[in-house]
Amino acid sequence: MYTDARHPPRELQGFARVSLQPGEIQTVAILLPPRTPALFSEERNAWLMEAGSFNFELDSSSRDIRTAVAIEVAETRTVP
């Protein structure tokens, strides 16, 4: 089984570039693949989603975190 030590502290999973005028608001969708944040297991020859908590951050840069959301994965499982 994998441990969190195998995951880097941060990974870019998706991005969108949006240009806004001052005061303008826009909704942006960034679709992530179902395997996010799975790791590939050579032993099982499959992608594994490890049980635990994963944080997703929305940033304007790596130093400017705007919001964060945590998801909980209840059990380790394979993913397509």
BANUFI-793883 format. One record per residue (C-alpha): residue number from 0; residue in one letter; x negated, y negated, z negated. Coordinates in steps of 0.25 Angstrom, whole numbers, plus 2048, in hexadecimal, padded with zeros to 3 digits. Layout:
<NUM, A, <X, Y, Z>>
...
This chain:
<0, M, <800, 800, 800>>
<1, Y, <7FB, 7F2, 803>>
<2, T, <7F9, 7E7, 7F8>>
<3, D, <7FA, 7D8, 7F9>>
<4, A, <7EB, 7D8, 7FA>>
<5, R, <7ED, 7DC, 809>>
<6, H, <7F5, 7D0, 80C>>
<7, P, <7ED, 7C3, 80F>>
<8, P, <7F1, 7B7, 806>>
<9, R, <7F9, 7B1, 812>>
<10, E, <7FC, 7B5, 820>>
<11, L, <802, 7AD, 82B>>
<12, Q, <80F, 7B5, 82F>>
<13, G, <815, 7AB, 838>>
<14, F, <815, 79C, 83C>>
<15, A, <81D, 791, 843>>
<16, R, <818, 784, 847>>
<17, V, <823, 779, 846>>
<18, S, <821, 76A, 849>>
<19, L, <82B, 761, 841>>
<20, Q, <82D, 752, 841>>
<21, P, <82D, 74C, 833>>
<22, G, <83A, 750, 82B>>
<23, E, <83E, 75A, 836>>
<24, I, <842, 768, 831>>
<25, Q, <841, 775, 839>>
<26, T, <844, 784, 836>>
<27, V, <839, 78D, 83A>>
<28, A, <83A, 79D, 83B>>
<29, I, <82E, 7A5, 83A>>
<30, L, <831, 7B4, 83C>>
<31, L, <828, 7BE, 835>>
<32, P, <826, 7CC, 839>>
<33, P, <82D, 7D7, 830>>
<34, R, <81F, 7DC, 82C>>
<35, T, <81B, 7CF, 825>>
<36, P, <814, 7D1, 81C>>
<37, A, <811, 7E0, 81E>>
<38, L, <803, 7E6, 820>>
<39, F, <7FF, 7F1, 829>>
<40, S, <7FC, 7FE, 822>>
<41, E, <7F2, 807, 82A>>
<42, E, <7F5, 813, 820>>
<43, R, <804, 812, 824>>
<44, N, <802, 80D, 832>>
<45, A, <80D, 803, 82E>>
<46, W, <810, 7F5, 82A>>
<47, L, <813, 7F4, 81B>>
<48, M, <81A, 7E9, 813>>
<49, E, <815, 7EA, 805>>
<50, A, <81E, 7E8, 7F9>>
<51, G, <81C, 7DA, 7F2>>
<52, S, <81E, 7CB, 7F4>>
<53, F, <81A, 7C3, 800>>
<54, N, <81A, 7B4, 801>>
<55, F, <81D, 7AD, 80E>>
<56, E, <819, 79F, 80F>>
<57, L, <81D, 794, 818>>
<58, D, <812, 78A, 81A>>
<59, S, <80E, 77E, 823>>
<60, S, <800, 783, 821>>
<61, S, <7F8, 78D, 818>>
<62, R, <7F7, 782, 80E>>
<63, D, <805, 77D, 80E>>
<64, I, <80F, 787, 80A>>
<65, R, <81D, 782, 80B>>
<66, T, <825, 78D, 806>>
<67, A, <823, 79C, 802>>
<68, V, <82C, 7A8, 801>>
<69, A, <829, 7B5, 7FA>>
<70, I, <82F, 7C3, 7FF>>
<71, E, <82F, 7CF, 7F7>>
<72, V, <82D, 7DD, 7FE>>
<73, A, <833, 7E8, 7F5>>
<74, E, <82B, 7F4, 7FA>>
<75, T, <820, 7F7, 803>>
<76, R, <825, 7FC, 810>>
<77, T, <821, 7FD, 81F>>
<78, V, <826, 7F3, 829>>
<79, P, <828, 7F4, 838>>
